[in-house]
Structure formats: C-alpha cells, structure tokens
Amino acid sequence: EDKVVQSPLSLVVHEGDTVTLNCSYEVTNFRSLLWYKQEKKAPTFLFMLTSSGIEKKSGRLSSILDKKELFSILNITATQTGDSAVYLCAANPSNTGNQFYFGTGTSLTVIP
Amino acid sequence: GAGVSQTPSNKVTEKGKYVELRCDPISGHTALYWYRQSLGQGPEFLIYFQGTGAADDSGLPNDRFFAVRPEGSVSTLKIQRTERGDSAVYLCASSRDRGRVHFGPGTRLTVL
C-alpha cells in the first residue's frame, strides 16, 4: 500500500532556531515529491523534488530528496513566527495521473 | 492572477441532505483534483479530471459521491444522503497537466 509518513507530528521551537522536518514514502513507481505549507486554509506550494541529491532552496527554506532511502527533508533556518503552520509532504506515483499521497503533516509552532 | 476558488467557503447541512460544492480552477489548467481533509490529517485524494473526463475516481469513498466537470473548467462535487462522517474540508486543486498543483481555500462541510 502506498503511504507517506511525516515526522515529527508536531514541533515547538523558538524564533531563530533551525528545524528539520522529515518525510518518508513508499510509493509504487515514484515520480515526484512535493512540500506544501498549510496555514488556515489552502496548502501553498513550496518545492517539487524529482531527483536525488539536488537541494532546492527558497530563502530560509531548503529541501532535498533521497530516492535510495525513500525520504525527503525540509529545513527551515532562522525560524520566524510566520513559519508557524502545518507542513505537508506528498508523493506522486507516475502511473496514476496526478494523484498525490499526502502525509498527515508536521505542525510547527514558532514561539517569539 | 486569480487562484483556485471554491464556493461556498462553509456549508452546514443536516444528515441525509444533498450538497453541491463548486470549484473554479485557474484559467487554462486542464487538470483538476478534489481532495478531502479531516482534522489533523493530510488531504485524501478523491478524484482527478483531465479536461472533461474523470481520469481517476478511485478515491471516491462510495456511490454517494459524484463529481462533474462538463465543460472542462468549473467542477462540482456532489454528495447525496450526507452522513456525519462526511464532515471535512473539501479541497479543490488544479494544474497544467503534470505541473505544480495549486490548491483552493476549501469548503468546510459540517453535517449535523
């Protein structure tokens, strides 16, 4: 059965800390892995990863994929209170169009 | 530009009633998806449209759920004989074929 597991389930840090969020997946015919940030409503896109070992970076956020060990990490450096959100990871199998399997998310709270 | 929009933003109904949830995708996006998200969970795939046709409806939980996209743009998710377990946030998303997926703000459905 295809599945995506995220850890930790929740995390509380202080502003300025660095956090690492984990996502492991078991997906048949894996094609890509995506990270989303979800605050109150719509998940907003962060990264799409298809190749192992290539870091994607956007400001204080970065992510990398390991297709051999079947996991990805999302790093946030110098965290700010605005980073507080649920971070969702989703894996896309190539044989089912664009169905994505989502993890349950990691709830990040950044305290001032 | 305009993102994915969904109406209504909130819907409260009674058990046994019929509801329709509407999704307006981003203009030009041929792919459209419906997901359902329960509290504390990641989005769960329901159905995927490519153009007017449902390319993958394997996520629809039972025959009370049905979705249409008659002109390849707006989509309606229809739920018959609603049950309390149908209460969730229903998310719509769209993309250009296999590109980045953009989510709408969701419709929060509450079945009393």
Interface residues (C-beta under 8 A of the other chain):
Chain A: V4 Q6 L34 Y36 K41 A42 P43 T44 F45 M48 L88 A90 T96 G97 N98 Q99 F100 Y101 F102 G103 T104 G105
Chain B: G3 V4 A31 Y33 Y35 G40 Q41 G42 P43 E44 F45 Y48 Q50 A55 D56 S58 G59 V89 L91 S95 R98 R100 V101 H102 F103 G104 P105 G106
